[in-house]
Amino acid sequence: MFLVKVCVLLAVLQSCYSADFVTLVSFDGNPQTTYHFDVTNDPVMGGLSSSNFTVNTNLQLGLFEGTVRIVPKLQAPGFCEILTPNPFSTRFADVSTFTHLALRVRSKVAYDGFKVSFAADTLNPLFGSFKADFTIAANYEWTDVLVPFLAFSNSWSAATGEPTKTCAANPEVCPTPQNLRDIGQVGLWAEGHAGDFHLEVEWIRGMNATKAILPKTEMDSPSCAGPIADPLRYNCSNRLARDYLPPGMVNDTVSLASAICCGGLLYPEPASFYARPDVNLFSSMQVPTTFYDSVCGIPVFVAPVGRTFAAMQAEMAKYGWPSFRSQEIVAENIYIVNKTAVYSKCGTNLGSFLPDEDGPRYCIDLVCIAGNPHGQPLR
């Protein structure tokens, strides 16, 4: 995590992650990514839901809208879906090198039942597809939604659309790299919630979480949105930077958290700080634990997810700092500057993006993720 280490890794990052994304679906007429979608509503199961799908070639977007209604026989909300046809003869772009399925979408109707799906390597693409929820605000603003591939499951209820097994708890229902190379069908669903819905889609892509589109107001050198919260979790409060960093870097009154998270330094907290007897992170953790920004209290990581507690401990011991994987980040609250520095959307410097042989990895300073929800200490 030191400056020398970051500089050495720049070339590796640029070579390993030269492709920012790959497009699966677009509506711009590109023959490689433009697909027809078929509409299916729950009347095939005795329901009353209705929807339609249209493409606006001028605006280069697809519009999926309709109404999900209660199925009389089930006394439960039904579904509307759009699916690309011919799953056995179609092959979408290979997304096996990416961490998330990304959708650029917008909506002007509040609706809580959106899902996205893809089918691969199955003889039953309708009910054997991988499916995951996603949410979008009804503000009619374009939003880039990132859904981790490890949030998908191919074990879900045909009645509700909700997973019967999750990828985090049951790895056998997770999409494999082979599945992500063999996608033959893509779908969007409005399911399990009664009401009107409206969804405009510009594209669907494979993308790494670090490539989420940043706000137009992004600064090249973010700064903290306020002071470090007090107290911090994990006994990270009341520690002076002078006791942990090389002499002369900061004045005698600056806290360690302020210096590392908000001081513009390229130095991290000391190696294995998290494991010190007077810190002892693991004794304070639940499974999983949500970690919060030390300035503004927004959630930034949830761990462990998709791996065991022991595996997370081993990885932290290997590297010397809290170490997180893509399925453990709260993607909407994190972004990357210059492909290496990890910041929260509050401008707090959390650590470094340092991929290894297992893929994207976030090497983080504990003092920067030791906040309480929304900056308020737990009572």
C-alpha positions in Angstrom: 0.0 0.0 0.0 3.0 2.3 0.2 3.7 4.7 -2.7 6.4 2.5 -4.1 4.1 -0.5 -4.0 1.3 1.5 -5.8 3.6 2.7 -8.5 5.0 -0.8 -9.2 1.4 -2.0 -9.6 0.3 0.7 -12.0 1.6 -1.1 -15.1 0.1 -4.4 -13.9 -3.3 -2.8 -13.4 -3.3 -1.1 -16.8 -2.4 -4.4 -18.6 -4.7 -6.7 -16.7 -7.7 -4.3 -16.7 -7.3 -2.6 -20.1 -10.9 -3.4 -21.1 -13.3 -1.3 -19.0 -16.4 -3.2 -20.0 -18.1 -5.3 -22.6 -21.6 -4.6 -23.9 -24.1 -7.4 -23.9 -27.2 -5.5 -25.0 -27.7 -2.1 -26.6 -30.4 -0.4 -28.6 -28.1 1.6 -31.0 -28.4 -0.8 -34.0 -25.1 -2.5 -33.5 -25.6 -6.0 -34.9 -23.3 -7.5 -32.2 -25.4 -6.2 -29.3 -28.9 -5.3 -30.6 -31.4 -8.1 -29.9 -35.2 -8.6 -30.1 -37.0 -9.1 -26.9 -40.2 -11.2 -26.4 -42.8 -10.2 -23.8 -44.4 -12.7 -21.5 -46.9 -11.8 -18.8 -48.5 -14.0 -16.1 -51.9 -14.5 -17.9 -50.2 -17.7 -19.1 -50.6 -18.8 -15.4 -54.0 -17.4 -14.9 -52.9 -13.9 -13.9 -53.9 -10.4 -15.0 -50.6 -8.6 -15.4 -49.8 -6.7 -18.7 -46.8 -5.1 -20.2 -45.2 -4.1 -23.5 -41.7 -3.5 -24.7 -40.7 -0.9 -27.4 -37.5 0.4 -28.8 -36.9 4.1 -29.5 -34.4 4.1 -32.3 -33.9 7.8 -32.2 -33.0 7.8 -28.5 -31.4 4.4 -28.7 -33.2 2.9 -25.7 -35.6 0.2 -24.8 -38.8 0.9 -22.8 -40.4 -1.8 -20.7 -43.6 -0.7 -19.0 -46.8 -2.2 -17.7 -48.7 -3.3 -14.6 -48.1 -6.3 -12.3 -51.4 -7.5 -10.8 -52.5 -10.0 -8.2 -52.9 -13.5 -9.6 -56.4 -14.6 -8.5 -55.6 -18.2 -8.0 -52.5 -17.5 -6.0 -53.6 -14.3 -4.3 -50.1 -13.0 -4.8 -48.4 -10.6 -7.3 -47.6 -12.0 -10.7 -44.9 -11.0 -13.2 -44.1 -9.4 -16.5 -40.9 -10.3 -18.3 -38.9 -9.6 -21.5 -36.4 -12.2 -22.8 -34.2 -12.4 -25.8 -35.2 -15.5 -27.9 -33.2 -18.5 -29.1 -31.1 -19.1 -25.9 -29.7 -22.3 -27.4 -28.3 -20.7 -30.6 -27.3 -17.2 -29.2 -24.0 -16.4 -27.6 -23.6 -13.0 -25.9 -20.2 -11.4 -25.2 -17.9 -13.2 -22.7 -18.2 -11.4 -19.3 -16.1 -14.0 -17.3 -13.4 -11.4 -16.6 -15.8 -9.0 -15.0 -17.3 -8.7 -11.5 -20.7 -7.2 -12.1 -23.6 -7.0 -14.5 -24.2 -3.3 -15.2 -27.4 -1.6 -16.5 -27.9 2.0 -17.4 -31.5 2.6 -16.6 -34.0 5.2 -15.5 -37.6 5.2 -14.2 -40.4 7.7 -13.5 -42.5 5.2 -11.5 -41.7 3.9 -8.0 -41.5 0.1 -8.3 -39.7 -2.4 -6.0 -39.8 -5.6 -8.1 -37.2 -5.3 -10.8 -35.0 -8.3 -11.6 -32.4 -9.0 -14.3 -31.6 -12.5 -15.5 -29.3 -14.5 -17.8 -29.4 -18.1 -18.9 -26.3 -20.2 -19.6 -25.5 -23.9 -19.9 -29.1 -25.0 -19.0 -31.8 -27.0 -20.7 -34.4 -25.0 -18.9 -33.5 -21.4 -19.6 -36.8 -19.9 -18.3 -36.7 -21.5 -14.8 -33.0 -22.4 -14.7 -31.6 -18.9 -15.4 -29.5 -16.8 -13.0 -31.6 -14.0 -11.5 -31.0 -11.1 -9.2 -32.9 -8.1 -7.9 -32.0 -4.5 -8.6 -33.4 -1.2 -7.4 -33.7 2.2 -9.1 -35.1 5.5 -7.8 -38.1 7.0 -9.6 -36.4 10.3 -10.4 -36.2 9.8 -14.1 -32.4 10.2 -14.1 -30.1 7.8 -15.8 -28.5 5.5 -13.2 -25.8 2.9 -13.6 -26.8 0.0 -11.6 -24.1 -2.6 -10.8 -25.3 -6.1 -9.8 -22.5 -8.4 -8.5 -22.4 -11.7 -10.4 -22.2 -13.3 -6.9 -25.6 -11.8 -6.2 -27.2 -14.1 -8.9 -28.7 -17.5 -8.1 -30.1 -20.1 -10.4 -32.3 -21.5 -7.6 -35.4 -19.4 -7.2 -39.1 -19.7 -6.7 -41.2 -19.9 -9.8 -44.1 -18.4 -7.8 -42.3 -15.4 -6.3 -39.0 -15.0 -8.2 -37.1 -14.8 -5.0 -34.1 -17.1 -4.4 -34.6 -20.3 -2.5 -30.8 -20.6 -2.2 -28.3 -17.7 -2.3 -24.9 -17.6 -3.9 -23.3 -16.4 -0.6 -24.5 -19.4 1.3 -24.6 -22.0 -1.4 -21.8 -21.7 -4.0 -23.3 -24.4 -6.2 -26.0 -21.8 -7.3 -23.5 -19.1 -8.2 -22.6 -18.5 -11.9 -19.3 -20.0 -12.8 -16.7 -18.5 -15.2 -18.0 -21.0 -17.8 -21.5 -19.7 -17.4 -20.4 -16.1 -17.8 -18.7 -17.2 -21.1 -21.8 -19.0 -22.3 -24.7 -16.6 -21.8 -27.4 -17.4 -24.3 -30.3 -15.3 -23.0 -30.8 -12.0 -21.2 -34.0 -10.9 -19.5 -35.7 -8.2 -17.4 -38.5 -8.8 -15.0 -41.1 -6.9 -13.0 -42.1 -9.5 -10.4 -43.4 -10.2 -7.0 -44.7 -6.6 -6.4 -48.1 -5.4 -7.6 -48.2 -2.0 -9.3 -47.3 0.0 -12.4 -43.7 0.0 -13.6 -41.7 1.9 -16.1 -38.1 1.0 -17.0 -36.0 2.6 -19.8 -32.8 0.8 -20.6 -29.8 2.2 -22.6 -27.5 -0.8 -22.2 -26.5 -3.9 -20.3 -22.8 -4.7 -19.8 -20.2 -6.7 -18.0 -18.2 -4.3 -15.9 -15.9 -4.2 -12.9 -17.2 -2.4 -9.9 -14.3 0.0 -10.1 -15.6 1.2 -13.5 -18.9 2.5 -12.2 -19.7 5.9 -13.9 -18.7 8.7 -11.5 -20.8 11.8 -10.9 -20.0 14.7 -13.2 -18.9 16.6 -10.2 -16.1 14.1 -9.4 -12.9 15.8 -8.2 -9.4 14.5 -9.3 -8.3 14.8 -5.6 -11.3 14.2 -3.4 -11.3 15.6 0.1 -13.3 14.5 3.2 -16.8 15.9 3.6 -16.2 16.7 7.2 -14.1 15.7 10.3 -13.5 12.2 11.4 -16.4 10.9 13.6 -15.9 10.4 17.3 -15.9 7.8 18.6 -14.8 5.3 16.0 -15.4 1.5 16.2 -12.7 -1.1 16.9 -10.9 1.2 19.4 -9.6 3.4 16.5 -10.2 6.7 18.3 -7.7 8.8 20.2 -4.7 7.6 18.3 -2.2 10.2 17.2 -0.6 9.9 13.8 2.8 10.8 15.2 2.8 7.5 17.0 2.4 5.4 13.9 3.8 7.4 10.9 7.4 8.5 10.0 8.6 11.6 11.9 7.8 15.0 10.5 4.9 13.9 8.3 2.2 15.5 10.4 2.0 17.8 13.4 1.7 16.4 16.9 -2.0 16.9 17.3 -3.3 15.2 14.1 -5.2 11.9 14.7 -4.2 8.8 12.8 -7.6 8.5 11.1 -7.5 12.2 10.0 -4.0 11.8 8.6 -4.7 8.5 6.7 -8.3 9.1 5.6 -8.4 12.9 5.0 -4.8 14.2 5.1 -3.8 13.5 1.4 -1.1 11.1 2.5 0.0 8.1 0.5 1.0 6.2 3.7 -1.4 3.6 5.1 -1.9 2.7 8.7 0.8 0.3 10.0 0.7 -3.3 8.7 -1.4 -5.6 10.9 -2.8 -2.6 12.8 -6.2 -4.4 12.6 -4.8 -7.3 14.6 -3.2 -5.4 17.4 -4.3 -6.6 20.9 -5.8 -3.2 21.6 -7.7 -3.2 18.3 -8.5 -6.9 17.7 -11.0 -6.4 14.8 -12.1 -10.0 14.7 -13.5 -10.1 18.2 -15.8 -7.2 17.3 -17.1 -8.6 14.1 -20.4 -10.4 13.4 -20.9 -12.5 10.2 -21.3 -10.6 8.0 -20.3 -7.2 9.3 -21.1 -3.8 7.7 -18.2 -1.3 7.7 -19.0 2.4 7.6 -17.1 5.4 6.4 -15.3 7.1 9.3 -16.4 10.6 8.3 -20.0 10.4 7.0 -21.1 6.9 8.2 -22.3 5.5 4.9 -21.8 1.7 4.4 -18.8 0.9 2.2 -18.1 -2.8 2.7 -20.1 -5.9 4.0 -17.9 -8.9 4.8 -17.5 -11.8 4.6 -19.7 -12.4 1.6 -19.2 -15.4 -0.8 -16.4 -16.8 1.4 -15.9 -18.0 4.9 -14.9 -15.9 7.9 -11.7 -18.0 8.1 -10.9 -17.3 4.5 -11.2 -13.5 5.1 -9.0 -13.7 8.1 -6.4 -15.6 6.2 -6.4 -13.1 3.4 -6.0 -10.2 5.8 -3.1 -11.9 7.5 -1.5 -12.5 4.1 -1.5 -8.9 3.1 -1.5 -7.1 6.5 -4.6 -4.9 6.0 -8.3 -5.4 5.8 -8.9 -7.0 2.4 -12.2 -7.1 0.5 -13.5 -8.6 -2.7 -15.9 -7.1 -5.3 -18.9 -8.9 -3.9 -18.2 -7.2 -0.5 -18.2 -3.6 -1.6 -21.2 -1.3 -1.5 -20.6 -0.3 -5.1 -22.8 2.9 -5.2 -20.7 4.4 -2.3 -17.2 3.7 -3.6 -15.1 4.8 -6.6 -11.6 4.6 -7.8 -9.2 7.5 -8.6 -6.4 6.9 -11.0 -7.1 3.2 -11.0 -5.6 2.7 -7.6 -6.9 4.9 -4.8 -10.2 3.8 -3.2 -12.5 6.6 -2.1 -16.0 6.8 -0.6 -18.5 9.1 -2.2 -18.0 11.3 0.8 -14.4 11.9 -0.3 -12.8 9.8 2.3 -9.6 8.0 1.3 -10.3 4.3 2.2 -7.2 2.6 0.8 -5.9 1.0 -2.5 -7.3 -1.1 -5.3 -4.7 -3.9 -5.6 -5.8 -6.9 -7.7 -4.1 -10.2 -7.2 -4.2 -13.6 -8.8 -7.7 -14.1 -7.5 -9.1 -10.9 -9.1 -10.1 -7.4 -7.9 -9.1 -6.7 -4.3 -9.6 -3.7 -2.1 -6.8 -3.1 0.4 -8.3 -0.9 3.1 -7.3 1.0 6.2 -9.4 0.0 9.2 -9.3 3.6 10.7 -11.2 4.8 7.6 -14.0 2.2 7.7 -14.5 2.3 11.5 -17.4 4.7 11.5 -21.0 4.2 12.8 -24.1 4.4 10.6 -24.6 7.9 9.3 -21.9 9.1 11.7 -23.9 8.2 14.8 -22.4 6.0 17.5 -24.3 2.9 18.4 -26.2 3.1 21.7 
